[in-house]
Amino acid sequence: MDEKLPTMADFLVAYATTPDYVAMRDTKTGTWFIQGIASVFAKYACTEDAVSLFGKVNAHIAKRQTRGLGIKQVSSFESTLLKKVYFFPGR
C-alpha cells in the first residue's frame, strides 16, 4: 500500500510579523524581515536547518526597535516539514 503524505505536509511558511501587526521597513535598507533573513542565512545557512534558521530570524528581529518610539516587531513561521531541510549555499 502506498503511504501518501497529507496535503499540507512539507511546507514552511514565514511571515514578516504576527497577524494584526505591521512589519517595519527602512526606506534605504528594506524590511526588518528581509534584513534578518539575509543576516541569519549568511551566518548560519551552511550549518543550520531551515526551522532553526527561522527561529534565529525571529530572535534577530525581536531584538530590534525603532528609534524614538521604541516600536518592536517579531516575525513568525509555520512548519509542517517532516524532515530537516538544509540550504548549503555556495556548494
PyMOL Python script that loads the backbone (N, CA, C, O; Angstrom):
from pymol import cmd

cmd.read_pdbstr("""\
ATOM      1  N   MET A   1       0.844  -1.176   0.000  1.00  0.00           N
ATOM      2  CA  MET A   1       0.000   0.000   0.000  1.00  0.00           C
ATOM      3  C   MET A   1       0.892   1.243   0.000  1.00  0.00           C
ATOM      4  O   MET A   1       1.839   1.334   0.782  1.00  0.00           O
ATOM      5  N   ASP A   2       0.587   2.191  -0.874  1.00  0.00           N
ATOM      6  CA  ASP A   2       1.305   3.462  -0.932  1.00  0.00           C
ATOM      7  C   ASP A   2       1.000   4.297   0.298  1.00  0.00           C
ATOM      8  O   ASP A   2      -0.158   4.468   0.680  1.00  0.00           O
ATOM      9  N   GLU A   3       2.048   4.810   0.908  1.00  0.00           N
ATOM     10  CA  GLU A   3       1.845   5.755   2.005  1.00  0.00           C
ATOM     11  C   GLU A   3       1.856   7.150   1.423  1.00  0.00           C
ATOM     12  O   GLU A   3       2.889   7.626   0.953  1.00  0.00           O
ATOM     13  N   LYS A   4       0.716   7.803   1.452  1.00  0.00           N
ATOM     14  CA  LYS A   4       0.615   9.161   0.930  1.00  0.00           C
ATOM     15  C   LYS A   4       0.733  10.145   2.075  1.00  0.00           C
ATOM     16  O   LYS A   4       0.269   9.902   3.189  1.00  0.00           O
ATOM     17  N   LEU A   5       1.367  11.259   1.767  1.00  0.00           N
ATOM     18  CA  LEU A   5       1.505  12.318   2.764  1.00  0.00           C
ATOM     19  C   LEU A   5       0.258  13.182   2.778  1.00  0.00           C
ATOM     20  O   LEU A   5      -0.423  13.305   1.760  1.00  0.00           O
ATOM     21  N   PRO A   6      -0.049  13.780   3.913  1.00  0.00           N
ATOM     22  CA  PRO A   6      -1.155  14.738   3.954  1.00  0.00           C
ATOM     23  C   PRO A   6      -0.878  15.890   2.989  1.00  0.00           C
ATOM     24  O   PRO A   6       0.278  16.223   2.727  1.00  0.00           O
ATOM     25  N   THR A   7      -1.922  16.484   2.472  1.00  0.00           N
ATOM     26  CA  THR A   7      -1.793  17.570   1.505  1.00  0.00           C
ATOM     27  C   THR A   7      -0.923  18.705   2.020  1.00  0.00           C
ATOM     28  O   THR A   7      -0.148  19.280   1.256  1.00  0.00           O
ATOM     29  N   MET A   8      -1.035  19.034   3.281  1.00  0.00           N
ATOM     30  CA  MET A   8      -0.311  20.180   3.832  1.00  0.00           C
ATOM     31  C   MET A   8       1.028  19.804   4.477  1.00  0.00           C
ATOM     32  O   MET A   8       1.573  20.584   5.258  1.00  0.00           O
ATOM     33  N   ALA A   9       1.555  18.638   4.162  1.00  0.00           N
ATOM     34  CA  ALA A   9       2.855  18.235   4.700  1.00  0.00           C
ATOM     35  C   ALA A   9       3.979  18.902   3.916  1.00  0.00           C
ATOM     36  O   ALA A   9       3.826  19.236   2.741  1.00  0.00           O
ATOM     37  N   ASP A  10       5.094  19.087   4.579  1.00  0.00           N
ATOM     38  CA  ASP A  10       6.323  19.611   3.973  1.00  0.00           C
ATOM     39  C   ASP A  10       6.222  21.045   3.484  1.00  0.00           C
ATOM     40  O   ASP A  10       6.704  21.375   2.401  1.00  0.00           O
ATOM     41  N   PHE A  11       5.605  21.880   4.272  1.00  0.00           N
ATOM     42  CA  PHE A  11       5.558  23.323   3.999  1.00  0.00           C
ATOM     43  C   PHE A  11       6.272  24.054   5.125  1.00  0.00           C
ATOM     44  O   PHE A  11       6.247  23.626   6.279  1.00  0.00           O
ATOM     45  N   LEU A  12       6.903  25.154   4.772  1.00  0.00           N
ATOM     46  CA  LEU A  12       7.388  26.115   5.754  1.00  0.00           C
ATOM     47  C   LEU A  12       6.958  27.477   5.233  1.00  0.00           C
ATOM     48  O   LEU A  12       7.363  27.888   4.146  1.00  0.00           O
ATOM     49  N   VAL A  13       6.144  28.168   6.004  1.00  0.00           N
ATOM     50  CA  VAL A  13       5.644  29.486   5.612  1.00  0.00           C
ATOM     51  C   VAL A  13       6.140  30.488   6.642  1.00  0.00           C
ATOM     52  O   VAL A  13       5.903  30.333   7.841  1.00  0.00           O
ATOM     53  N   ALA A  14       6.827  31.514   6.166  1.00  0.00           N
ATOM     54  CA  ALA A  14       7.368  32.542   7.059  1.00  0.00           C
ATOM     55  C   ALA A  14       6.646  33.859   6.828  1.00  0.00           C
ATOM     56  O   ALA A  14       6.334  34.227   5.695  1.00  0.00           O
ATOM     57  N   TYR A  15       6.390  34.555   7.916  1.00  0.00           N
ATOM     58  CA  TYR A  15       5.692  35.842   7.873  1.00  0.00           C
ATOM     59  C   TYR A  15       6.585  36.922   8.483  1.00  0.00           C
ATOM     60  O   TYR A  15       7.320  36.667   9.437  1.00  0.00           O
ATOM     61  N   ALA A  16       6.515  38.116   7.928  1.00  0.00           N
ATOM     62  CA  ALA A  16       7.317  39.228   8.433  1.00  0.00           C
ATOM     63  C   ALA A  16       6.917  39.619   9.847  1.00  0.00           C
ATOM     64  O   ALA A  16       7.734  40.147  10.602  1.00  0.00           O
ATOM     65  N   THR A  17       5.676  39.366  10.207  1.00  0.00           N
ATOM     66  CA  THR A  17       5.193  39.713  11.541  1.00  0.00           C
ATOM     67  C   THR A  17       4.017  38.809  11.902  1.00  0.00           C
ATOM     68  O   THR A  17       3.560  38.010  11.085  1.00  0.00           O
ATOM     69  N   THR A  18       3.547  38.944  13.108  1.00  0.00           N
ATOM     70  CA  THR A  18       2.404  38.156  13.552  1.00  0.00           C
ATOM     71  C   THR A  18       1.110  38.799  13.051  1.00  0.00           C
ATOM     72  O   THR A  18       1.105  39.982  12.711  1.00  0.00           O
ATOM     73  N   PRO A  19       0.012  38.037  13.001  1.00  0.00           N
ATOM     74  CA  PRO A  19      -1.257  38.591  12.497  1.00  0.00           C
ATOM     75  C   PRO A  19      -1.680  39.859  13.245  1.00  0.00           C
ATOM     76  O   PRO A  19      -1.475  39.981  14.453  1.00  0.00           O
ATOM     77  N   ASP A  20      -2.262  40.779  12.520  1.00  0.00           N
ATOM     78  CA  ASP A  20      -2.793  42.043  13.043  1.00  0.00           C
ATOM     79  C   ASP A  20      -1.720  43.065  13.421  1.00  0.00           C
ATOM     80  O   ASP A  20      -2.028  44.073  14.057  1.00  0.00           O
ATOM     81  N   TYR A  21      -0.477  42.818  13.041  1.00  0.00           N
ATOM     82  CA  TYR A  21       0.597  43.781  13.283  1.00  0.00           C
ATOM     83  C   TYR A  21       1.224  44.166  11.950  1.00  0.00           C
ATOM     84  O   TYR A  21       1.082  43.452  10.957  1.00  0.00           O
ATOM     85  N   VAL A  22       1.912  45.292  11.937  1.00  0.00           N
ATOM     86  CA  VAL A  22       2.567  45.744  10.708  1.00  0.00           C
ATOM     87  C   VAL A  22       4.052  45.422  10.776  1.00  0.00           C
ATOM     88  O   VAL A  22       4.634  45.325  11.856  1.00  0.00           O
ATOM     89  N   ALA A  23       4.652  45.259   9.604  1.00  0.00           N
ATOM     90  CA  ALA A  23       6.083  44.999   9.510  1.00  0.00           C
ATOM     91  C   ALA A  23       6.825  46.316   9.317  1.00  0.00           C
ATOM     92  O   ALA A  23       6.365  47.202   8.596  1.00  0.00           O
ATOM     93  N   MET A  24       7.962  46.431   9.961  1.00  0.00           N
ATOM     94  CA  MET A  24       8.765  47.644   9.864  1.00  0.00           C
ATOM     95  C   MET A  24       9.634  47.599   8.610  1.00  0.00           C
ATOM     96  O   MET A  24      10.094  46.541   8.182  1.00  0.00           O
ATOM     97  N   ARG A  25       9.847  48.803   8.027  1.00  0.00           N
ATOM     98  CA  ARG A  25      10.659  48.895   6.814  1.00  0.00           C
ATOM     99  C   ARG A  25      11.476  50.171   6.856  1.00  0.00           C
ATOM    100  O   ARG A  25      10.962  51.241   7.180  1.00  0.00           O
ATOM    101  N   ASP A  26      12.734  50.049   6.530  1.00  0.00           N
ATOM    102  CA  ASP A  26      13.611  51.202   6.366  1.00  0.00           C
ATOM    103  C   ASP A  26      13.631  51.531   4.876  1.00  0.00           C
ATOM    104  O   ASP A  26      13.827  50.643   4.047  1.00  0.00           O
ATOM    105  N   THR A  27      13.431  52.794   4.536  1.00  0.00           N
ATOM    106  CA  THR A  27      13.334  53.168   3.118  1.00  0.00           C
ATOM    107  C   THR A  27      14.640  52.941   2.361  1.00  0.00           C
ATOM    108  O   THR A  27      14.625  52.838   1.135  1.00  0.00           O
ATOM    109  N   LYS A  28      15.758  52.862   3.060  1.00  0.00           N
ATOM    110  CA  LYS A  28      17.045  52.643   2.393  1.00  0.00           C
ATOM    111  C   LYS A  28      17.496  51.184   2.424  1.00  0.00           C
ATOM    112  O   LYS A  28      18.045  50.677   1.446  1.00  0.00           O
ATOM    113  N   THR A  29      17.264  50.519   3.546  1.00  0.00           N
ATOM    114  CA  THR A  29      17.795  49.159   3.697  1.00  0.00           C
ATOM    115  C   THR A  29      16.743  48.063   3.582  1.00  0.00           C
ATOM    116  O   THR A  29      17.092  46.882   3.580  1.00  0.00           O
ATOM    117  N   GLY A  30      15.477  48.416   3.488  1.00  0.00           N
ATOM    118  CA  GLY A  30      14.420  47.424   3.316  1.00  0.00           C
ATOM    119  C   GLY A  30      13.776  46.988   4.617  1.00  0.00           C
ATOM    120  O   GLY A  30      13.963  47.613   5.661  1.00  0.00           O
ATOM    121  N   THR A  31      13.017  45.909   4.543  1.00  0.00           N
ATOM    122  CA  THR A  31      12.265  45.454   5.712  1.00  0.00           C
ATOM    123  C   THR A  31      13.167  44.764   6.724  1.00  0.00           C
ATOM    124  O   THR A  31      14.190  44.174   6.377  1.00  0.00           O
ATOM    125  N   TRP A  32      12.759  44.854   7.984  1.00  0.00           N
ATOM    126  CA  TRP A  32      13.493  44.165   9.040  1.00  0.00           C
ATOM    127  C   TRP A  32      13.509  42.658   8.787  1.00  0.00           C
ATOM    128  O   TRP A  32      14.494  41.983   9.086  1.00  0.00           O
ATOM    129  N   PHE A  33      12.422  42.142   8.240  1.00  0.00           N
ATOM    130  CA  PHE A  33      12.305  40.706   7.982  1.00  0.00           C
ATOM    131  C   PHE A  33      13.353  40.251   6.968  1.00  0.00           C
ATOM    132  O   PHE A  33      14.080  39.289   7.216  1.00  0.00           O
ATOM    133  N   ILE A  34      13.431  40.929   5.843  1.00  0.00           N
ATOM    134  CA  ILE A  34      14.400  40.542   4.812  1.00  0.00           C
ATOM    135  C   ILE A  34      15.823  40.783   5.307  1.00  0.00           C
ATOM    136  O   ILE A  34      16.718  39.985   5.026  1.00  0.00           O
ATOM    137  N   GLN A  35      16.040  41.865   6.036  1.00  0.00           N
ATOM    138  CA  GLN A  35      17.362  42.105   6.623  1.00  0.00           C
ATOM    139  C   GLN A  35      17.739  40.966   7.576  1.00  0.00           C
ATOM    140  O   GLN A  35      18.878  40.498   7.580  1.00  0.00           O
ATOM    141  N   GLY A  36      16.772  40.530   8.377  1.00  0.00           N
ATOM    142  CA  GLY A  36      17.011  39.433   9.318  1.00  0.00           C
ATOM    143  C   GLY A  36      17.325  38.133   8.606  1.00  0.00           C
ATOM    144  O   GLY A  36      18.248  37.416   8.992  1.00  0.00           O
ATOM    145  N   ILE A  37      16.560  37.824   7.564  1.00  0.00           N
ATOM    146  CA  ILE A  37      16.821  36.611   6.781  1.00  0.00           C
ATOM    147  C   ILE A  37      18.221  36.676   6.183  1.00  0.00           C
ATOM    148  O   ILE A  37      18.982  35.713   6.283  1.00  0.00           O
ATOM    149  N   ALA A  38      18.569  37.801   5.561  1.00  0.00           N
ATOM    150  CA  ALA A  38      19.882  37.942   4.923  1.00  0.00           C
ATOM    151  C   ALA A  38      21.006  37.770   5.945  1.00  0.00           C
ATOM    152  O   ALA A  38      21.988  37.077   5.679  1.00  0.00           O
ATOM    153  N   SER A  39      20.864  38.392   7.093  1.00  0.00           N
ATOM    154  CA  SER A  39      21.900  38.327   8.123  1.00  0.00           C
ATOM    155  C   SER A  39      22.050  36.914   8.693  1.00  0.00           C
ATOM    156  O   SER A  39      23.158  36.383   8.772  1.00  0.00           O
ATOM    157  N   VAL A  40      20.938  36.321   9.083  1.00  0.00           N
ATOM    158  CA  VAL A  40      20.965  34.986   9.698  1.00  0.00           C
ATOM    159  C   VAL A  40      21.401  33.927   8.689  1.00  0.00           C
ATOM    160  O   VAL A  40      22.232  33.076   9.010  1.00  0.00           O
ATOM    161  N   PHE A  41      20.855  33.967   7.481  1.00  0.00           N
ATOM    162  CA  PHE A  41      21.216  32.963   6.486  1.00  0.00           C
ATOM    163  C   PHE A  41      22.687  33.082   6.093  1.00  0.00           C
ATOM    164  O   PHE A  41      23.350  32.065   5.890  1.00  0.00           O
ATOM    165  N   ALA A  42      23.210  34.305   5.983  1.00  0.00           N
ATOM    166  CA  ALA A  42      24.622  34.495   5.635  1.00  0.00           C
ATOM    167  C   ALA A  42      25.531  33.855   6.684  1.00  0.00           C
ATOM    168  O   ALA A  42      26.588  33.317   6.353  1.00  0.00           O
ATOM    169  N   LYS A  43      25.119  33.915   7.928  1.00  0.00           N
ATOM    170  CA  LYS A  43      25.955  33.406   9.019  1.00  0.00           C
ATOM    171  C   LYS A  43      25.761  31.910   9.289  1.00  0.00           C
ATOM    172  O   LYS A  43      26.724  31.207   9.598  1.00  0.00           O
ATOM    173  N   TYR A  44      24.523  31.421   9.175  1.00  0.00           N
ATOM    174  CA  TYR A  44      24.223  30.069   9.654  1.00  0.00           C
ATOM    175  C   TYR A  44      23.712  29.070   8.613  1.00  0.00           C
ATOM    176  O   TYR A  44      23.554  27.894   8.940  1.00  0.00           O
ATOM    177  N   ALA A  45      23.450  29.488   7.383  1.00  0.00           N
ATOM    178  CA  ALA A  45      22.807  28.582   6.417  1.00  0.00           C
ATOM    179  C   ALA A  45      23.655  27.357   6.080  1.00  0.00           C
ATOM    180  O   ALA A  45      23.114  26.333   5.662  1.00  0.00           O
ATOM    181  N   CYS A  46      24.958  27.445   6.251  1.00  0.00           N
ATOM    182  CA  CYS A  46      25.818  26.292   5.953  1.00  0.00           C
ATOM    183  C   CYS A  46      25.732  25.202   7.011  1.00  0.00           C
ATOM    184  O   CYS A  46      26.118  24.060   6.760  1.00  0.00           O
ATOM    185  N   THR A  47      25.225  25.548   8.199  1.00  0.00           N
ATOM    186  CA  THR A  47      25.261  24.577   9.301  1.00  0.00           C
ATOM    187  C   THR A  47      23.911  24.297   9.951  1.00  0.00           C
ATOM    188  O   THR A  47      23.763  23.285  10.636  1.00  0.00           O
ATOM    189  N   GLU A  48      22.927  25.162   9.754  1.00  0.00           N
ATOM    190  CA  GLU A  48      21.639  25.024  10.448  1.00  0.00           C
ATOM    191  C   GLU A  48      20.524  24.639   9.466  1.00  0.00           C
ATOM    192  O   GLU A  48      20.586  24.976   8.284  1.00  0.00           O
ATOM    193  N   ASP A  49      19.519  23.941   9.961  1.00  0.00           N
ATOM    194  CA  ASP A  49      18.362  23.590   9.139  1.00  0.00           C
ATOM    195  C   ASP A  49      17.390  24.770   9.067  1.00  0.00           C
ATOM    196  O   ASP A  49      17.519  25.732   9.823  1.00  0.00           O
ATOM    197  N   ALA A  50      16.421  24.691   8.159  1.00  0.00           N
ATOM    198  CA  ALA A  50      15.505  25.805   7.885  1.00  0.00           C
ATOM    199  C   ALA A  50      14.710  26.238   9.116  1.00  0.00           C
ATOM    200  O   ALA A  50      14.562  27.436   9.355  1.00  0.00           O
ATOM    201  N   VAL A  51      14.201  25.298   9.892  1.00  0.00           N
ATOM    202  CA  VAL A  51      13.415  25.660  11.076  1.00  0.00           C
ATOM    203  C   VAL A  51      14.295  26.407  12.083  1.00  0.00           C
ATOM    204  O   VAL A  51      13.859  27.401  12.664  1.00  0.00           O
ATOM    205  N   SER A  52      15.507  25.944  12.291  1.00  0.00           N
ATOM    206  CA  SER A  52      16.434  26.643  13.186  1.00  0.00           C
ATOM    207  C   SER A  52      16.761  28.033  12.666  1.00  0.00           C
ATOM    208  O   SER A  52      16.840  28.986  13.440  1.00  0.00           O
ATOM    209  N   LEU A  53      16.951  28.150  11.355  1.00  0.00           N
ATOM    210  CA  LEU A  53      17.253  29.456  10.758  1.00  0.00           C
ATOM    211  C   LEU A  53      16.131  30.450  11.022  1.00  0.00           C
ATOM    212  O   LEU A  53      16.390  31.587  11.414  1.00  0.00           O
ATOM    213  N   PHE A  54      14.891  30.033  10.811  1.00  0.00           N
ATOM    214  CA  PHE A  54      13.781  30.964  11.018  1.00  0.00           C
ATOM    215  C   PHE A  54      13.556  31.268  12.500  1.00  0.00           C
ATOM    216  O   PHE A  54      13.061  32.344  12.834  1.00  0.00           O
ATOM    217  N   GLY A  55      13.905  30.352  13.382  1.00  0.00           N
ATOM    218  CA  GLY A  55      13.895  30.665  14.813  1.00  0.00           C
ATOM    219  C   GLY A  55      14.905  31.759  15.137  1.00  0.00           C
ATOM    220  O   GLY A  55      14.624  32.660  15.927  1.00  0.00           O
ATOM    221  N   LYS A  56      16.074  31.675  14.524  1.00  0.00           N
ATOM    222  CA  LYS A  56      17.095  32.709  14.707  1.00  0.00           C
ATOM    223  C   LYS A  56      16.652  34.034  14.093  1.00  0.00           C
ATOM    224  O   LYS A  56      16.938  35.097  14.643  1.00  0.00           O
ATOM    225  N   VAL A  57      15.956  33.978  12.954  1.00  0.00           N
ATOM    226  CA  VAL A  57      15.420  35.201  12.344  1.00  0.00           C
ATOM    227  C   VAL A  57      14.442  35.860  13.318  1.00  0.00           C
ATOM    228  O   VAL A  57      14.503  37.072  13.522  1.00  0.00           O
ATOM    229  N   ASN A  58      13.549  35.085  13.917  1.00  0.00           N
ATOM    230  CA  ASN A  58      12.610  35.631  14.909  1.00  0.00           C
ATOM    231  C   ASN A  58      13.362  36.357  16.023  1.00  0.00           C
ATOM    232  O   ASN A  58      13.015  37.483  16.378  1.00  0.00           O
ATOM    233  N   ALA A  59      14.386  35.716  16.568  1.00  0.00           N
ATOM    234  CA  ALA A  59      15.157  36.312  17.665  1.00  0.00           C
ATOM    235  C   ALA A  59      15.887  37.571  17.206  1.00  0.00           C
ATOM    236  O   ALA A  59      15.945  38.561  17.935  1.00  0.00           O
ATOM    237  N   HIS A  60      16.439  37.530  16.006  1.00  0.00           N
ATOM    238  CA  HIS A  60      17.163  38.678  15.445  1.00  0.00           C
ATOM    239  C   HIS A  60      16.243  39.893  15.335  1.00  0.00           C
ATOM    240  O   HIS A  60      16.618  40.997  15.732  1.00  0.00           O
ATOM    241  N   ILE A  61      15.058  39.693  14.806  1.00  0.00           N
ATOM    242  CA  ILE A  61      14.114  40.798  14.620  1.00  0.00           C
ATOM    243  C   ILE A  61      13.578  41.291  15.965  1.00  0.00           C
ATOM    244  O   ILE A  61      13.411  42.495  16.160  1.00  0.00           O
ATOM    245  N   ALA A  62      13.310  40.380  16.884  1.00  0.00           N
ATOM    246  CA  ALA A  62      12.747  40.757  18.187  1.00  0.00           C
ATOM    247  C   ALA A  62      13.679  41.663  18.991  1.00  0.00           C
ATOM    248  O   ALA A  62      13.218  42.401  19.862  1.00  0.00           O
ATOM    249  N   LYS A  63      14.974  41.619  18.713  1.00  0.00           N
ATOM    250  CA  LYS A  63      15.941  42.462  19.426  1.00  0.00           C
ATOM    251  C   LYS A  63      15.922  43.908  18.942  1.00  0.00           C
ATOM    252  O   LYS A  63      16.417  44.798  19.634  1.00  0.00           O
ATOM    253  N   ARG A  64      15.361  44.148  17.773  1.00  0.00           N
ATOM    254  CA  ARG A  64      15.371  45.496  17.199  1.00  0.00           C
ATOM    255  C   ARG A  64      14.236  46.346  17.757  1.00  0.00           C
ATOM    256  O   ARG A  64      13.246  45.827  18.273  1.00  0.00           O
ATOM    257  N   GLN A  65      14.397  47.645  17.645  1.00  0.00           N
ATOM    258  CA  GLN A  65      13.294  48.567  17.928  1.00  0.00           C
ATOM    259  C   GLN A  65      13.560  49.877  17.203  1.00  0.00           C
ATOM    260  O   GLN A  65      14.705  50.228  16.918  1.00  0.00           O
ATOM    261  N   THR A  66      12.479  50.590  16.910  1.00  0.00           N
ATOM    262  CA  THR A  66      12.615  51.862  16.204  1.00  0.00           C
ATOM    263  C   THR A  66      13.204  52.915  17.128  1.00  0.00           C
ATOM    264  O   THR A  66      13.049  52.863  18.348  1.00  0.00           O
ATOM    265  N   ARG A  67      13.875  53.860  16.515  1.00  0.00           N
ATOM    266  CA  ARG A  67      14.388  54.997  17.292  1.00  0.00           C
ATOM    267  C   ARG A  67      13.214  55.865  17.713  1.00  0.00           C
ATOM    268  O   ARG A  67      12.249  56.018  16.964  1.00  0.00           O
ATOM    269  N   GLY A  68      13.291  56.418  18.877  1.00  0.00           N
ATOM    270  CA  GLY A  68      12.254  57.340  19.337  1.00  0.00           C
ATOM    271  C   GLY A  68      11.067  56.647  19.962  1.00  0.00           C
ATOM    272  O   GLY A  68      10.878  56.709  21.177  1.00  0.00           O
ATOM    273  N   LEU A  69      10.264  55.985  19.146  1.00  0.00           N
ATOM    274  CA  LEU A  69       9.032  55.366  19.647  1.00  0.00           C
ATOM    275  C   LEU A  69       9.263  54.009  20.311  1.00  0.00           C
ATOM    276  O   LEU A  69       8.424  53.550  21.086  1.00  0.00           O
ATOM    277  N   GLY A  70      10.377  53.374  20.018  1.00  0.00           N
ATOM    278  CA  GLY A  70      10.666  52.078  20.623  1.00  0.00           C
ATOM    279  C   GLY A  70       9.749  50.962  20.156  1.00  0.00           C
ATOM    280  O   GLY A  70       9.485  50.022  20.905  1.00  0.00           O
ATOM    281  N   ILE A  71       9.256  51.057  18.919  1.00  0.00           N
ATOM    282  CA  ILE A  71       8.360  50.029  18.375  1.00  0.00           C
ATOM    283  C   ILE A  71       9.153  48.754  18.109  1.00  0.00           C
ATOM    284  O   ILE A  71      10.266  48.800  17.585  1.00  0.00           O
ATOM    285  N   LYS A  72       8.569  47.621  18.474  1.00  0.00           N
ATOM    286  CA  LYS A  72       9.198  46.314  18.304  1.00  0.00           C
ATOM    287  C   LYS A  72       8.431  45.500  17.262  1.00  0.00           C
ATOM    288  O   LYS A  72       7.305  45.838  16.897  1.00  0.00           O
ATOM    289  N   GLN A  73       9.053  44.439  16.799  1.00  0.00           N
ATOM    290  CA  GLN A  73       8.427  43.536  15.834  1.00  0.00           C
ATOM    291  C   GLN A  73       8.962  42.134  16.083  1.00  0.00           C
ATOM    292  O   GLN A  73      10.089  41.973  16.551  1.00  0.00           O
ATOM    293  N   VAL A  74       8.181  41.145  15.779  1.00  0.00           N
ATOM    294  CA  VAL A  74       8.676  39.774  15.749  1.00  0.00           C
ATOM    295  C   VAL A  74       8.061  39.085  14.540  1.00  0.00           C
ATOM    296  O   VAL A  74       6.872  39.234  14.256  1.00  0.00           O
ATOM    297  N   SER A  75       8.890  38.333  13.837  1.00  0.00           N
ATOM    298  CA  SER A  75       8.390  37.558  12.704  1.00  0.00           C
ATOM    299  C   SER A  75       7.816  36.248  13.233  1.00  0.00           C
ATOM    300  O   SER A  75       7.919  35.951  14.423  1.00  0.00           O
ATOM    301  N   SER A  76       7.217  35.478  12.349  1.00  0.00           N
ATOM    302  CA  SER A  76       6.682  34.180  12.754  1.00  0.00           C
ATOM    303  C   SER A  76       6.766  33.224  11.572  1.00  0.00           C
ATOM    304  O   SER A  76       6.930  33.639  10.425  1.00  0.00           O
ATOM    305  N   PHE A  77       6.651  31.949  11.875  1.00  0.00           N
ATOM    306  CA  PHE A  77       6.630  30.957  10.799  1.00  0.00           C
ATOM    307  C   PHE A  77       5.835  29.743  11.245  1.00  0.00           C
ATOM    308  O   PHE A  77       5.669  29.478  12.436  1.00  0.00           O
ATOM    309  N   GLU A  78       5.354  29.021  10.254  1.00  0.00           N
ATOM    310  CA  GLU A  78       4.639  27.762  10.485  1.00  0.00           C
ATOM    311  C   GLU A  78       5.368  26.682   9.714  1.00  0.00           C
ATOM    312  O   GLU A  78       5.755  26.891   8.565  1.00  0.00           O
ATOM    313  N   SER A  79       5.556  25.552  10.325  1.00  0.00           N
ATOM    314  CA  SER A  79       6.267  24.469   9.655  1.00  0.00           C
ATOM    315  C   SER A  79       5.507  23.158   9.781  1.00  0.00           C
ATOM    316  O   SER A  79       5.079  22.765  10.866  1.00  0.00           O
ATOM    317  N   THR A  80       5.354  22.497   8.653  1.00  0.00           N
ATOM    318  CA  THR A  80       4.852  21.126   8.644  1.00  0.00           C
ATOM    319  C   THR A  80       5.902  20.218   7.996  1.00  0.00           C
ATOM    320  O   THR A  80       5.588  19.145   7.481  1.00  0.00           O
ATOM    321  N   LEU A  81       7.163  20.681   8.038  1.00  0.00           N
ATOM    322  CA  LEU A  81       8.248  19.894   7.459  1.00  0.00           C
ATOM    323  C   LEU A  81       8.366  18.565   8.193  1.00  0.00           C
ATOM    324  O   LEU A  81       8.273  18.513   9.420  1.00  0.00           O
ATOM    325  N   LEU A  82       8.568  17.515   7.452  1.00  0.00           N
ATOM    326  CA  LEU A  82       8.683  16.187   8.038  1.00  0.00           C
ATOM    327  C   LEU A  82      10.132  15.772   8.244  1.00  0.00           C
ATOM    328  O   LEU A  82      10.421  14.822   8.973  1.00  0.00           O
ATOM    329  N   LYS A  83      11.037  16.493   7.595  1.00  0.00           N
ATOM    330  CA  LYS A  83      12.468  16.240   7.739  1.00  0.00           C
ATOM    331  C   LYS A  83      13.175  17.579   7.836  1.00  0.00           C
ATOM    332  O   LYS A  83      12.602  18.623   7.524  1.00  0.00           O
ATOM    333  N   LYS A  84      14.413  17.540   8.268  1.00  0.00           N
ATOM    334  CA  LYS A  84      15.211  18.764   8.296  1.00  0.00           C
ATOM    335  C   LYS A  84      15.570  19.157   6.865  1.00  0.00           C
ATOM    336  O   LYS A  84      15.899  18.309   6.035  1.00  0.00           O
ATOM    337  N   VAL A  85      15.500  20.449   6.599  1.00  0.00           N
ATOM    338  CA  VAL A  85      15.838  20.991   5.279  1.00  0.00           C
ATOM    339  C   VAL A  85      17.060  21.883   5.439  1.00  0.00           C
ATOM    340  O   VAL A  85      17.089  22.768   6.294  1.00  0.00           O
ATOM    341  N   TYR A  86      18.065  21.640   4.608  1.00  0.00           N
ATOM    342  CA  TYR A  86      19.288  22.439   4.619  1.00  0.00           C
ATOM    343  C   TYR A  86      19.460  23.105   3.263  1.00  0.00           C
ATOM    344  O   TYR A  86      19.061  22.554   2.236  1.00  0.00           O
ATOM    345  N   PHE A  87      20.063  24.307   3.265  1.00  0.00           N
ATOM    346  CA  PHE A  87      20.258  25.042   2.016  1.00  0.00           C
ATOM    347  C   PHE A  87      21.652  24.861   1.435  1.00  0.00           C
ATOM    348  O   PHE A  87      21.788  24.810   0.212  1.00  0.00           O
ATOM    349  N   PHE A  88      22.678  24.763   2.243  1.00  0.00           N
ATOM    350  CA  PHE A  88      24.061  24.616   1.804  1.00  0.00           C
ATOM    351  C   PHE A  88      24.422  25.576   0.675  1.00  0.00           C
ATOM    352  O   PHE A  88      24.741  25.132  -0.428  1.00  0.00           O
ATOM    353  N   PRO A  89      24.379  26.882   0.929  1.00  0.00           N
ATOM    354  CA  PRO A  89      24.696  27.847  -0.123  1.00  0.00           C
ATOM    355  C   PRO A  89      26.155  27.747  -0.559  1.00  0.00           C
ATOM    356  O   PRO A  89      27.035  27.432   0.242  1.00  0.00           O
ATOM    357  N   GLY A  90      26.393  28.014  -1.819  1.00  0.00           N
ATOM    358  CA  GLY A  90      27.749  28.026  -2.338  1.00  0.00           C
ATOM    359  C   GLY A  90      28.342  26.663  -2.610  1.00  0.00           C
ATOM    360  O   GLY A  90      29.533  26.551  -2.899  1.00  0.00           O
ATOM    361  N   ARG A  91      27.536  25.633  -2.523  1.00  0.00           N
ATOM    362  CA  ARG A  91      28.059  24.279  -2.793  1.00  0.00           C
ATOM    363  C   ARG A  91      27.475  23.731  -4.060  1.00  0.00           C
ATOM    364  O   ARG A  91      27.793  22.609  -4.452  1.00  0.00           O
TER     365      ARG A  91
END
""", "prot")
cmd.dss("prot")
cmd.show_as("cartoon", "prot")
cmd.util.cbc("prot")
cmd.orient("prot")
